[in-house]
Amino acid sequence: MNVAIAELVAQLNNRVSRHLGASRRALFDEIERAALKPLPAEPYVFAEWKECRVALDYHVEIEKHYYSVPHQLLREKVWARITARTIEVFHCGKRVAAHVRSSSDRKHTTVREHMPSSHRRYADWTPERLRRSAAEIGRRTSALIATILRERTHPEQGFRACVGILRLAKTYGRERLEAACGRALEIGARSYSSVNSILKNNLDRQQPATPTDGPAIAHDNIRGPTYFH
């Protein structure tokens, strides 16, 4: 069918029109052919645009993923060009960042050059590496590091605290750090300065209060674990 249609289209284009006195083919060659431009080097790609504000961690959110931009643009409004494969970020008409699009929810794509120099020292750390290093020290250190990463809006915001806490093992030893992290968990402390203060003031060496056996309140409605067995 396509072959037959192609033959008929050729006949139609070569037929002389009575009201124009020329065929469509002749008019195309005379008027339009010279005005044609070469086809684009790349095929057309559909893109969407979104206005964003750069967050405090110098990332913008696109479809539940975070992409970095130069840290100098903190709090600035930017435009993101979103295609199926790429994310481009523009500021004042100039492209300032380009990333391969990711489908990972609540994860970060960060270019090292976008980071302020004070953050680059933590660039080689990942949440997995921090958790692994904490687990090597002990259960309570692992729990504290996991809590810090979980409670931050973006895990990267907890990197500095986590790295600082883990490095305290070099100064005070693993055993004392493990005890200090246990104390920090008890009092709800979630920062490097808190753990460092516990170690500095030897609070990790103080015995925690001994918990009493049984419930604090005795009442018939408190059945206890033996009720279900």
C-alpha positions as CSV (number, residue, x, y, z in Angstrom):
1,M,0.0,0.0,0.0
2,N,2.8,2.4,0.8
3,V,4.5,1.7,-2.5
4,A,1.2,2.5,-4.3
5,I,0.7,5.7,-2.3
6,A,4.2,6.9,-3.1
7,E,3.6,6.5,-6.8
8,L,0.4,8.4,-6.6
9,V,2.0,11.2,-4.5
10,A,4.7,11.6,-7.2
11,Q,2.0,11.9,-9.9
12,L,0.1,14.4,-7.9
13,N,3.2,16.6,-7.3
14,N,4.1,16.5,-10.9
15,R,0.6,17.4,-12.2
16,V,0.3,21.0,-13.4
17,S,-2.2,23.0,-11.5
18,R,-4.6,25.0,-13.6
19,H,-4.9,28.0,-11.3
20,L,-1.1,28.2,-10.6
21,G,0.1,27.2,-14.1
22,A,2.8,25.0,-12.6
23,S,3.1,21.7,-10.7
24,R,3.8,21.4,-7.0
25,R,7.2,19.9,-7.8
26,A,8.2,22.9,-10.0
27,L,7.1,25.4,-7.4
28,F,9.0,23.6,-4.7
29,D,12.2,23.6,-6.7
30,E,11.8,27.2,-7.7
31,I,10.8,28.8,-4.4
32,E,11.4,26.5,-1.4
33,R,14.3,24.3,-2.1
34,A,16.9,27.1,-1.8
35,A,15.4,28.2,1.6
36,L,15.7,24.8,3.2
37,K,18.3,24.4,6.0
38,P,20.2,21.2,6.9
39,L,18.5,18.9,9.4
40,P,19.7,19.2,13.1
41,A,22.7,17.1,14.0
42,E,20.6,15.5,16.7
43,P,17.0,14.5,16.7
44,Y,14.4,16.6,18.6
45,V,14.1,15.7,22.2
46,F,11.0,16.6,24.2
47,A,11.8,18.6,27.4
48,E,9.9,20.0,30.3
49,W,11.0,23.1,32.3
50,K,10.7,23.7,36.0
51,E,11.6,26.7,38.1
52,C,13.5,25.7,41.3
53,R,15.2,27.3,44.2
54,V,18.6,26.0,45.2
55,A,18.4,24.5,48.7
56,L,20.9,25.0,51.5
57,D,22.8,21.8,50.4
58,Y,23.3,23.4,46.9
59,H,20.9,20.8,45.3
60,V,17.7,21.2,43.4
61,E,14.9,18.6,43.6
62,I,13.6,17.1,40.3
63,E,11.1,14.2,40.5
64,K,12.2,13.3,44.1
65,H,15.9,13.2,43.2
66,Y,18.5,15.9,44.2
67,Y,20.9,17.3,41.7
68,S,23.8,19.6,42.6
69,V,24.5,23.1,41.2
70,P,27.5,25.4,42.0
71,H,27.3,26.2,45.7
72,Q,27.6,30.0,44.9
73,L,23.9,29.8,43.7
74,L,22.6,29.0,47.2
75,R,19.0,30.1,47.5
76,E,19.0,31.4,43.9
77,K,16.1,30.7,41.5
78,V,17.1,28.5,38.6
79,W,15.4,26.7,35.7
80,A,15.8,23.0,35.1
81,R,15.4,21.5,31.6
82,I,14.2,17.9,32.1
83,T,14.4,15.3,29.4
84,A,14.1,11.5,29.6
85,R,17.8,11.1,30.0
86,T,19.3,14.4,31.2
87,I,18.8,17.2,33.7
88,E,20.2,20.7,32.8
89,V,20.1,23.6,35.2
90,F,20.2,27.2,33.9
91,H,20.8,30.5,35.8
92,C,20.1,33.8,34.1
93,G,20.1,32.0,30.7
94,K,23.4,30.3,31.3
95,R,23.7,26.5,31.8
96,V,25.4,25.9,35.2
97,A,25.0,22.2,35.6
98,A,24.2,19.0,33.6
99,H,23.5,15.6,35.0
100,V,22.4,12.2,33.7
101,R,18.8,11.7,35.0
102,S,18.4,9.3,37.9
103,S,15.3,7.4,38.9
104,S,16.5,6.9,42.5
105,D,14.1,8.5,45.0
106,R,15.5,10.8,47.7
107,K,19.1,10.2,46.5
108,H,21.7,12.8,45.5
109,T,23.7,13.3,42.3
110,T,26.6,15.6,43.2
111,V,29.4,17.0,41.1
112,R,32.5,17.4,43.2
113,E,33.3,20.8,41.7
114,H,29.9,22.1,42.9
115,M,30.8,21.6,46.5
116,P,32.3,24.3,48.7
117,S,35.9,23.5,49.6
118,S,34.9,22.8,53.2
119,H,32.6,19.9,52.0
120,R,35.0,18.3,49.6
121,R,36.9,16.5,52.3
122,Y,33.7,14.4,52.9
123,A,33.1,13.7,49.2
124,D,34.6,10.2,49.4
125,W,32.2,9.2,52.2
126,T,28.9,7.5,51.6
127,P,26.2,6.5,54.0
128,E,27.1,2.8,53.5
129,R,30.8,3.5,54.3
130,L,29.9,5.5,57.4
131,R,27.6,2.7,58.6
132,R,30.3,0.1,57.9
133,S,32.9,2.0,59.8
134,A,30.6,2.5,62.7
135,A,29.7,-1.2,62.9
136,E,33.4,-2.0,63.2
137,I,33.5,0.1,66.4
138,G,30.4,-1.3,68.0
139,R,26.7,-1.7,68.2
140,R,26.0,1.6,69.9
141,T,28.2,3.6,67.6
142,S,26.5,2.0,64.7
143,A,23.1,2.9,66.1
144,L,24.1,6.6,66.7
145,I,25.5,7.0,63.1
146,A,22.4,5.4,61.6
147,T,20.2,7.8,63.7
148,I,22.1,10.9,62.6
149,L,21.8,9.9,58.9
150,R,18.1,9.0,59.2
151,E,17.1,12.2,61.0
152,R,18.7,14.6,58.5
153,T,16.5,15.9,55.7
154,H,19.4,15.0,53.4
155,P,21.9,12.3,54.6
156,E,24.8,14.5,53.3
157,Q,24.0,17.0,56.0
158,G,25.0,14.5,58.6
159,F,28.3,13.5,57.0
160,R,30.4,16.1,58.9
161,A,29.0,15.0,62.3
162,C,29.4,11.3,61.5
163,V,33.0,11.6,60.2
164,G,33.9,13.7,63.3
165,I,32.4,11.1,65.7
166,L,34.2,8.2,64.0
167,R,37.6,10.0,64.1
168,L,37.2,10.4,67.9
169,A,38.3,6.7,68.1
170,K,41.8,7.8,67.2
171,T,42.0,10.1,70.2
172,Y,40.0,8.2,72.8
173,G,40.0,4.6,71.5
174,R,37.1,2.4,70.3
175,E,36.0,1.2,73.6
176,R,35.5,4.7,75.0
177,L,33.8,6.0,71.8
178,E,31.4,3.0,72.0
179,A,30.5,3.9,75.5
180,A,30.1,7.6,74.6
181,C,27.8,6.8,71.8
182,G,25.7,4.8,74.1
183,R,25.5,7.7,76.5
184,A,24.6,10.0,73.6
185,L,21.7,7.7,72.6
186,E,20.4,7.7,76.2
187,I,20.3,11.5,76.4
188,G,19.1,12.1,72.8
189,A,22.4,13.8,71.6
190,R,22.9,13.7,67.9
191,S,26.0,15.8,67.2
192,Y,29.8,15.5,67.1
193,S,30.1,18.2,69.8
194,S,27.9,16.3,72.2
195,V,29.9,13.0,71.8
196,N,33.2,14.9,72.1
197,S,31.9,16.7,75.2
198,I,30.9,13.3,76.8
199,L,34.4,12.0,76.2
200,K,36.2,15.2,77.3
201,N,34.3,15.2,80.6
202,N,34.7,11.5,81.1
203,L,30.9,11.0,81.2
204,D,31.3,7.8,79.2
205,R,33.0,6.3,82.3
206,Q,30.0,6.9,84.5
207,Q,27.7,4.0,85.1
208,P,24.2,4.6,83.8
209,A,21.4,4.3,86.2
210,T,20.4,0.6,86.8
211,P,16.9,0.0,85.4
212,T,14.4,-1.5,87.8
213,D,12.9,-4.9,87.0
214,G,9.3,-4.9,86.0
215,P,7.0,-2.0,85.1
216,A,7.2,1.3,86.9
217,I,3.5,1.1,87.7
218,A,1.9,-2.1,89.1
219,H,-1.6,-2.6,87.8
220,D,-3.8,-5.5,86.8
221,N,-4.2,-4.2,83.3
222,I,-0.4,-4.4,82.7
223,R,-0.2,-8.0,81.6
224,G,3.5,-8.3,80.6
225,P,5.0,-10.6,78.0
226,T,4.1,-13.8,79.8
227,Y,0.4,-13.1,79.2
228,F,0.8,-14.1,75.5
229,H,2.7,-17.4,76.1
